[in-house]
Amino acid sequence: MDKFGISFTIPESVLLIEEGRLFQKSSAALKIARNLNGLWPAVYVFILVPKFLRDLIYDYIARNRYRWFGKREACMIPTPELKARFVG
């Protein structure tokens, strides 16, 4: 994270490092969705929307997600295989 000048102590949004490049907010979310199963890769078409508009929508969803989808009392404990996929 030092390479990109990002403080890892309190991440403010989703971050993705892919092929040595850092993606944040909507760009990271769309690139992650592109690699998921089901219909999720179809949302990658929104990469064509200008980044400032995508990030406005991303921020709006981030501010309201708990109100819309609720908040769990406990977090999922990741498996060792899942843990290996994250920077830690």
N, C-alpha and C positions, 0 to 999 in steps of 0.2 A: 504494500500500500504506500510505502514511502516513495517508491518510484513515481507514483501518480500524485503525490502531495495530498493524500486523503488520510484523515484521522480515522483510525479504525475503532476508537473507543466508543463513539456514539454514531453509528451510521444513520444517515437521515433518509436514505432510500435504498432500493435494491441496487447492487453493484454487480457487474459481470466483467470479468477479464477474459477475453477471448483472443487468441493469437497475438498476445502482447498488447492488446488495446483495451482501454477501460470504457465501459458503457454504463450509463446511469439512468435512473428513472425509466421513462417510457422506452427508450432504446434498449435498455437491459431487459425489461419485461417482455418486449416483443421478440427479442432474440432468444430468450428462454422459451417463450411460447412456441416459437418455430421448431424447437426440438422436442416438444411434448407429443404425446399420443392423442388420438381422437381428432376433434375439430380445431384444437388450439392452434396448429400451424396456419390456419386460415386467417387468424387475426394479424398475421405478419404483414398483410396488405396495408395496414395502417402506418407502416414505415414510410409510405409515400406522403403522409400528412406532415407538414412542416413541424420540426422538433419543438418549437416554442408552443404550438397549439397542443401537441401530444403531451408535453410536460404540464401544461395547464390542466388538462383532463386527468392526468396521472395524479397531480397534487389534489385535485378535487376528490377523486376516489379515495386517496390516502387519508384525507381529512374525515371522510364520512364512512369508511369501511366498517367500523365497529357499530355504528348506528344501524347500518343496513344489514350486516351479516352477523352481528353479535361478537362477543369476546369469550373465549374459553377460559375456564378457571385454571386449567393445567396445560402445559405445553407438551407436544409429542416428544418422546425421547427417541432420537434417531438411531437407526441401526449402525453398526460399524461401517457398513458399505456406504450408507448415506453420509455419515460423518466425513468420510474420506474425500467427498466431493466439495467440501467447503474449506475456505481459508481459516486457519485457527491458531 
